[in-house]
């Protein structure tokens, strides 16, 4: 049953999620553009307009379902920015930099929101949240969600399965034969990713890696 609190909480989750996935994809496209591939620019994807990037299922329906069903983590994705890796000025270095750009952006957003989160309480002159104005409480909660969402996106995307960024990064360091074998599973990659999520096979990743990082940043 929807309540005012649940609606507000969903908005506090969706806003940082949209920002996280849009900037993640924008970072890929901008890095590719700077390295010689104008494909994303020509497709109109080098923009902050979220409508150009959002996927109805991955950016809204999936995260809302995870939130409303009490999932321990919130995950989502945007429409991948088109990149023609063959047009990059330096193939090996270019693939590495373009693939890492999205993850680096999410880590940077997590650090920025962590700083804001830690700054709000003392800067407002309050010793605890009880006397804080509502806007400060909501902003603090949104920053906490943003830190968690960006860390989940960054760490999850580093899993070495194509089409995740980790799969492309791994391919850079593999010999040609193994690189070809890895590329062959890309068409099934998204199904592998969903299987990992649905079966809880990556829970250890969140508990061993994300929990300590959240402890530091929040």
Secondary structure, DSSP 8 states (H G I E B T S, - for coil): ---HHHHHHHHHHHHHHHHHHHHHHHHHHHHHHHTT--HHHHTT-SSS-GGGTB-IIIIIIHHHHHHHTT-SS----B------GGGSSSHHHHHHHHHHHHHHHHHHHHHHHHHHHHHHHHHTT-SSGGGS-HHHHHHHHHHHHHHHHHHHHHHHHTSS-TTSHHHHHHHHHS-HHHHHHHHHTHHHHHHHHHHHHHHTTTHHHIIIIIHHHHHHH-
